Amino acid sequence: MLLAHDNFASLGLFVHIIRFARGFGKMNVTEKQKGILLSFMQRYPDFGRGRLRYNSENKRKIDEFWEKLSIMLNTAACGPRKSCKEWAKTWRDWKCNTLKKVAKHKSYMTSTDGGSPKYLELTVIEKKFDTRGQWFNRNT
């Protein structure tokens, strides 16, 4: 005999399965996808930096870049599948969060409190972001 809370638990599991089957399940971007994303942005640095002027010609070019990149990321054989707009948001968020980590580390290192600096925890891929005022480290 099922109790009322068992029905809710099984209903929750059912909803989760349906959402995942439809692609609504939240999956984190894999390291492989981040590598693809970063190498694409290194190949097209003005696009990666967001430095293309927003006019009709460049809008078409930007849309083509995001379409090409989303196909590459969605066919990476692992990780989430997203639309072009979702991948653009993923890039903006990842770029912003990585730069916040680096800025926080720099401010911590320049403080006059003394002591050893706090360790900066970046992933292998995040370390490829250049922290010297340029976007990408060309040495790695």
Protein Blocks (a to p, Z undefined) as FASTA:
>chain_A
ZZfklmmmmmmmmmmmmmmmnopaccdddfklmmmmmmmmmmmmmlmnopaccdfklmmm
mmmmmmmmmmmmmmnopajdddfklmmmmmmmmmmmmmmmmmmmmmmmmpcngpjddddd
ddfklmmpccehpabdfkZZ
